[in-house]
Structures are given as C-alpha cells and as structure tokens.
Amino acid sequence: EITTRLVGSEMCIRDSEKHLLPRILSTDTEYARINLNFKRRQGVEKKMSKNIPFVPAEALSKLWRAIIEFDMLSAGDRILIGLSGGKDSMLLTAMLAEIKKFSPIPFDLACYTVNPMFADNFPKKELTGFCARYGLEHYSDDIDVMAAFAQKGGSPCFTCAYFRRAATNRKAKELGFNKVALAHHNDDAVETFFMNLMTSGQLRTFLPVTPLSRSGITVLRPLLYYREQEIKELVDKLQLSPLKNPCPYDGHTMRQEIKEHICKLDQRYPEAYEHLAAAMRCSDKQELWPAKPADKEMVAKFRSFWQRTTKNTSEIKK
C-alpha cells in the first residue's frame, strides 16, 4: 500500500519499506517526459553494446536530479571517484559510468582507492577489474591509517576520514582531475546532521557540492537523494559484489549509534526521518536565535548599558 503526503514543496511517496521518492510537483510532467526520452536512448545503446554492464534509466532519476539541481557538471570536467569497494561507491561508479554515455555535458571519469592497510590482502585486482568493466582507469595508494592514529591520537574514525580525504584530493590534483565524487547517501547526510546537533550543537551536514579553496578541487555527492535501503536493493539488482569492510571499528562507531537512534525515533514518530531531512534545507521559515556574540562584544554591550544607567541617574539628581 502506497500513501502520499506533502512535505514542504515536495511530494514524498512512502511505501512499506519507507523509501522516499521526492519529486517537484510543478515539474512532474516535464521531468517524466525527459526521463522517458533518456530511457529510449538508453535502450538503443543497450542493444548496441550488450556485453557492457548498464544501470536502468529508472534507477538514475535521483542521480540526474542531484546533478541538475546542484549544477554538478561543467563541460570538460575530470571526475575522480572515491572507490572504497563498498556498496555505495560501487553503485556510484556504475551510475556515473552509465550517465557518461548520455550526458549532454561531456566529462571524464576514473576511480581512486585509498588502502588504509587494515588488512594484508588489499583487493587491488578485484577493484581494477571492476573499473575495467566500465572502461575506467583505477588508481590506488597505501596509507597506514592505524599508524597515523597511534601517532596523533584522537578519534580513529576522524583520523581515517581525514587521511583518506586528503589523499584523494591530493591524487586528483596530481592526475589533473578538478572534481572528486564521493558516495554519501541521504542516510549519511541525515546522520551527520543529527550527530552534529547532538555532539556540538551545530545545525550542519556535508553539502551536495563543496569547493575546496586550498586545493582547487570540488567535491560532489551525487547520491544524496538515495536512501541506504534503495542502494542495497539496486546493488543486488545490478549484481554488484561489494567487498567486505576491513575496518576494525566497523559497526562500533558513534555513527552506528546515531543510525540506530534515528531508526528508533522513526519507529516512535513515523515522520522523524523526513523532518530531519527537511531541516537540512535552508528555509525562510527558520526561526533561530541570533549568532552568539563574542566575549568582547558582550563586555562592550554591558558597559554601554550600565554607563547609560549611570548617566540617566546623574541627570535625575540635577
């Protein structure tokens, strides 16, 4: 059974497995027509190249939506995909390779993997073979994350993310790529948003497009409209074979705790996840306190306030 409800300016269709399929009401007909034309073109391409893996058009609609809405592509872009070998990055690779065939804006693709050296058997051959299926070059580097963590201390997750991100951006610049595509999905964004609220009191999450001023690299997150469950189903449907995560902390992180907490909230309040996702958007309906003033500014305001009172008292005595 499918029920519909309005959330802000979007209509969300929720099925029994709680998938969210956002679509802008005013552009439904036109968007469907454009998507149908793409599907027809893809059908012709499939007949011409039967042995090349492809992603069906209906699975790509949210990817196109993110790319078009957030202006992710420019002519001549060279995009380096962060390929970990997990389900998310494998699906992103397959999807970007598919739309590359049809995009009216030409762009180049390649993949890059950071080997965090958690295990001895880094699957270089499997990852290179996976990329070769889509005609993509694969690059990789070894980064001893645990050694860096032992030296610097702090959070192992933060250390790992920092070094992987830095290595990917450095490699992109070295190879002449101007953009990096990461496979964060909608659940990742909502969990980050909620985690920042709970741990630092900040309303923030990662953005669909993030220009990095120091390196000149732009980071893209084209999967942000996909729920994690959708990705799992698409990976099964496309018969992709994600590699096991070698991280020794997998499943035992703060992010996992936040994920489980949001799941419990959603069970108790059926629209909790949707409202968290909606809260990530800028809106003219927001009513938040002004930014906290700096200490020096507050000291000046206190002095100004009490000086005014002293002046008024003096005038009354006269």
Disulfide bonds with the S-S distance in Angstrom:
none
